[in-house]
Amino acid sequence: MRGRKPIPTVLKVLRGNPGQRRLNPNEPTPEPLEEATPPELTAPAAAAEWARTIVPAIRRGQVTSADRAIAIAFCTHWAHWLAESEEADRAPIVVLVGEHGHPVPNPARGMANRTYALLRTTAAELGLTPSSRSRVHTVIPATPAANKWEGLLG
């Protein structure tokens, strides 16, 4: 596919359709995603990240059932990145000296950096990064108007 990756319609709508381009009226609308933590998220850090980031995105309509796998991947990447970063912090920055006396960086730091790149990619796919959400305008749902007669007799 050529050109830029298309912006998801839900993000266009949340941003107020800044380009004023016609939205696809026949775009499939996935079912809402359940807020309950998926059983695949066994790590406590992953489950906590689901509650912290994915549940609010579900409530905004930003994450749907079609996004379930990438949302799970995002939370899993988060848990792995935390564990790898903690491991890298426990060891020195340079852990070995190469054959020719060159310092070798801690491999745990490299793993953490690669996992962070995956985390950023999945976050951007879900519209969770600063640049991907910078133009998102959310509308707080209006609360139903109270009955004007309510409380009159009581």
C-alpha positions as CSV (number, residue, x, y, z in Angstrom):
1,M,0.0,0.0,0.0
2,R,1.4,3.4,-0.9
3,G,1.4,6.6,1.0
4,R,0.7,7.3,4.7
5,K,-1.1,4.8,6.8
6,P,-4.8,5.9,7.1
7,I,-5.9,7.4,10.4
8,P,-8.6,5.2,12.0
9,T,-12.1,6.7,11.6
10,V,-12.7,6.8,15.3
11,L,-9.7,9.0,15.7
12,K,-10.9,11.3,12.9
13,V,-14.2,11.6,14.6
14,L,-12.7,12.3,18.0
15,R,-10.4,14.9,16.4
16,G,-13.5,16.6,14.8
17,N,-12.5,15.4,11.3
18,P,-9.9,18.2,10.8
19,G,-9.5,17.5,7.0
20,Q,-13.2,17.6,6.5
21,R,-12.9,14.6,4.2
22,R,-15.9,12.3,3.7
23,L,-15.9,9.5,6.2
24,N,-16.6,6.0,5.0
25,P,-20.3,5.4,5.8
26,N,-20.0,1.6,5.2
27,E,-17.0,1.1,7.5
28,P,-17.5,-1.9,9.8
29,T,-18.3,-1.1,13.4
30,P,-16.8,-3.6,15.7
31,E,-18.5,-4.6,18.9
32,P,-17.5,-2.9,22.1
33,L,-14.7,-4.6,24.0
34,E,-15.4,-6.0,27.5
35,E,-13.6,-4.0,30.2
36,A,-12.7,-7.1,32.2
37,T,-9.0,-8.0,32.2
38,P,-8.5,-10.8,29.6
39,P,-7.3,-14.1,31.0
40,E,-4.2,-13.9,28.7
41,L,-2.8,-11.1,30.9
42,T,-1.3,-13.2,33.7
43,A,1.4,-10.8,34.8
44,P,0.2,-8.4,37.5
45,A,1.9,-5.4,35.7
46,A,0.1,-6.3,32.4
47,A,-3.3,-6.5,34.2
48,A,-2.7,-3.2,36.0
49,E,-1.8,-1.6,32.6
50,W,-5.1,-2.9,31.1
51,A,-7.0,-1.2,33.9
52,R,-4.9,2.0,33.6
53,T,-4.9,2.6,29.9
54,I,-7.1,0.2,28.0
55,V,-10.3,0.5,30.1
56,P,-10.5,4.3,29.7
57,A,-9.8,3.9,25.9
58,I,-12.7,1.3,25.8
59,R,-15.0,3.8,27.5
60,R,-14.1,6.5,25.0
61,G,-14.9,4.1,22.1
62,Q,-11.2,4.3,21.0
63,V,-10.5,0.5,21.6
64,T,-13.0,-2.1,20.4
65,S,-13.3,-5.8,20.1
66,A,-11.3,-5.6,16.8
67,D,-8.4,-4.1,18.8
68,R,-8.4,-6.8,21.5
69,A,-5.2,-8.6,20.4
70,I,-3.2,-5.4,20.0
71,A,-4.5,-4.1,23.3
72,I,-3.3,-7.4,25.0
73,A,0.0,-7.1,23.2
74,F,0.4,-3.5,24.4
75,C,-0.1,-4.6,28.1
76,T,2.2,-7.6,27.6
77,H,4.9,-5.4,26.1
78,W,4.5,-3.0,29.1
79,A,5.0,-5.8,31.6
80,H,8.0,-7.2,29.7
81,W,9.6,-3.7,29.4
82,L,9.2,-3.1,33.2
83,A,10.8,-6.5,34.0
84,E,13.6,-6.0,31.5
85,S,14.3,-2.4,32.7
86,E,14.5,-3.6,36.3
87,E,16.9,-6.3,35.3
88,A,19.1,-3.8,33.3
89,D,19.1,-1.4,36.3
90,R,20.4,-4.2,38.6
91,A,23.6,-4.7,36.4
92,P,26.2,-2.2,35.3
93,I,25.8,-0.4,32.0
94,V,28.9,-2.2,30.6
95,V,28.9,-5.9,31.6
96,L,31.8,-7.4,29.5
97,V,34.9,-6.4,27.8
98,G,35.1,-7.7,24.2
99,E,38.1,-9.6,22.7
100,H,39.9,-6.4,21.8
101,G,39.2,-4.5,25.0
102,H,36.0,-2.9,23.8
103,P,33.2,-2.5,26.3
104,V,30.0,-4.4,25.7
105,P,26.7,-2.9,26.8
106,N,24.5,-4.8,29.1
107,P,22.3,-7.1,26.9
108,A,19.3,-6.6,29.2
109,R,19.3,-2.9,28.3
110,G,19.2,-3.8,24.6
111,M,16.3,-6.1,25.2
112,A,14.5,-3.4,27.2
113,N,15.1,-0.9,24.3
114,R,13.7,-3.4,21.7
115,T,10.7,-4.1,23.8
116,Y,10.1,-0.4,24.3
117,A,10.1,0.1,20.5
118,L,7.4,-2.6,20.3
119,L,5.5,-0.9,23.1
120,R,5.6,2.5,21.3
121,T,4.4,0.9,18.0
122,T,1.4,-0.8,19.6
123,A,0.6,2.3,21.6
124,A,0.6,4.4,18.4
125,E,-1.7,1.8,16.8
126,L,-4.2,2.3,19.6
127,G,-3.9,6.1,19.6
128,L,-2.2,6.1,23.1
129,T,1.0,8.1,22.3
130,P,1.2,11.9,22.7
131,S,1.6,12.4,18.9
132,S,-1.3,10.1,18.1
133,R,-3.7,11.7,20.6
134,S,-2.5,15.3,20.3
135,R,-5.5,16.3,18.1
136,V,-8.1,14.0,19.7
137,H,-11.0,15.9,21.1
138,T,-13.2,13.9,23.4
139,V,-16.7,14.8,24.3
140,I,-17.9,14.0,27.8
141,P,-21.3,12.3,27.5
142,A,-24.1,14.5,28.7
143,T,-25.8,13.4,31.9
144,P,-29.6,13.0,31.4
145,A,-31.5,16.1,32.5
146,A,-33.2,15.7,35.8
147,N,-37.0,15.7,35.8
148,K,-38.1,19.2,36.5
149,W,-40.8,17.9,38.9
150,E,-38.4,15.6,40.8
151,G,-38.1,16.5,44.4
152,L,-41.0,18.9,44.3
153,L,-43.1,16.9,46.7
154,G,-40.4,15.2,48.7
